[in-house]
Amino acid sequence: MSSVRKQTNGAGSDYLLLLVLMPFVSAVLLLAGSGQSTQATEIGSPPPVVIQQQPTAMAATYEESTTEQPSKTAVPVVAAADIPDTNAEFLALYGEKNYPTLQSMPADMLSWYLTWVHRVAIAYDVPEEDILTVHFAELMGNGFNPLETRRSRSLAAGPGQIIPQTWNGWSCGSHQTVFMSDPAQIQACGGLGTDFDGNGIADVDTLPDNLAATAQHIKRDGVSKSLQSNASLHENILRDALSKYNSNKTYWQAPAITRTYVDIGLRWWRENAPLMAVYLSVYVQDE
């Protein structure tokens, strides 16, 4: 029993000693803690992560929209070497269809078309716009079809809608249904059929030869390039030339359908004749 009491007394003295020393120990620990720098806690910590901000979709769109783009030419022009030479090549590329305006044609076709119109106009001394007016009127304002191959009820052919009698010559008969192709035979009959592209055949279904017949037709009715200096006189002569082209009668003698045909053509002519020089300078491939 005395041994137990002894152990208890020892433990109690130790506890008292701890209570006495505790304030000193706390002070030492407090002083030690206050002397530590924050660096010690950062040594073992991972380095800070820097987040790279990605551009937003809007920023990317803005960058793309503000990037300088190559300029586009307002009027696409095709080099002469790239232009097919025949109706067949263009038919293979685009097929046969009406184009409501000149601008709506593919650039290479328009260049080819206007180049041949220009060559024929120079050869027969008629304005290019007058030939185009015939083509526009023949489709009753539905545009242009440089590759026209269908026959009308009167067997008219091509964009100029030439009938066999006009092509072959009226002296060879008034009920002709076949287009001659021999230039010498056509000449003997007094026709307007011409081998304008120089391949030895007068072909009403090819643009150059068909254009030549149209140009000769309006020329014999008084149309010439000299009229371009007098718009009023030019329009009056063109009015009757168009009417005779369609009905062989002057405008005021012609039936109503012919006068409508002429009015449609002249409306296009008034709007586009002033622009023709620009069209030719851009699209014609001749030097």
VENPE-V345919 format. One record per residue. N is the residue number from 1. D_LAST is the distance of its C-alpha to the last C-alpha in whole Angstrom. Layout:
BEGIN
N/D_LAST, N/D_LAST
END
This chain:
BEGIN
1/137, 2/138, 3/135, 4/132, 5/133, 6/132, 7/129, 8/128, 9/130, 10/127, 11/124, 12/125, 13/125, 14/122, 15/120, 16/122, 17/121, 18/117, 19/117, 20/119, 21/116, 22/113, 23/112, 24/112, 25/109, 26/107, 27/107, 28/106, 29/103, 30/102, 31/102, 32/100, 33/97, 34/97, 35/96, 36/93, 37/89, 38/87, 39/85, 40/88, 41/86, 42/83, 43/83, 44/84, 45/81, 46/78, 47/75, 48/73, 49/70, 50/67, 51/65, 52/61, 53/59, 54/56, 55/54, 56/54, 57/52, 58/51, 59/50, 60/48, 61/46, 62/45, 63/44, 64/42, 65/41, 66/40, 67/39, 68/35, 69/33, 70/29, 71/27, 72/25, 73/21, 74/22, 75/19, 76/18, 77/15, 78/15, 79/12, 80/11, 81/14, 82/16, 83/15, 84/18, 85/17, 86/20, 87/22, 88/25, 89/23, 90/23, 91/26, 92/28, 93/26, 94/27, 95/29, 96/29, 97/30, 98/29, 99/27, 100/28, 101/25, 102/22, 103/22, 104/25, 105/23, 106/22, 107/18, 108/17, 109/18, 110/17, 111/13, 112/14, 113/16, 114/14, 115/10, 116/13, 117/14, 118/11, 119/11, 120/15, 121/15, 122/13, 123/15, 124/18, 125/18, 126/19, 127/18, 128/16, 129/19, 130/22, 131/21, 132/21, 133/25, 134/26, 135/25, 136/27, 137/30, 138/30, 139/31, 140/33, 141/32, 142/32, 143/28, 144/25, 145/26, 146/22, 147/25, 148/28, 149/30, 150/33, 151/35, 152/37, 153/40, 154/39, 155/37, 156/33, 157/31, 158/27, 159/26, 160/26, 161/30, 162/30, 163/33, 164/34, 165/36, 166/32, 167/30, 168/33, 169/34, 170/38, 171/39, 172/40, 173/42, 174/42, 175/43, 176/40, 177/39, 178/37, 179/33, 180/33, 181/30, 182/31, 183/28, 184/31, 185/34, 186/32, 187/31, 188/34, 189/35, 190/33, 191/31, 192/28, 193/27, 194/24, 195/22, 196/19, 197/17, 198/19, 199/22, 200/25, 201/26, 202/26, 203/26, 204/27, 205/27, 206/23, 207/20, 208/18, 209/21, 210/23, 211/20, 212/20, 213/24, 214/24, 215/21, 216/24, 217/27, 218/26, 219/25, 220/28, 221/30, 222/28, 223/25, 224/22, 225/19, 226/22, 227/24, 228/22, 229/24, 230/27, 231/27, 232/31, 233/30, 234/27, 235/29, 236/32, 237/30, 238/28, 239/32, 240/33, 241/30, 242/30, 243/34, 244/34, 245/31, 246/34, 247/37, 248/37, 249/39, 250/38, 251/38, 252/41, 253/43, 254/41, 255/43, 256/43, 257/41, 258/38, 259/38, 260/38, 261/35, 262/33, 263/34, 264/33, 265/29, 266/30, 267/31, 268/28, 269/26, 270/27, 271/27, 272/23, 273/22, 274/22, 275/20, 276/17, 277/15, 278/15, 279/15, 280/11, 281/10, 282/12, 283/11, 284/8, 285/7, 286/4, 287/0
END
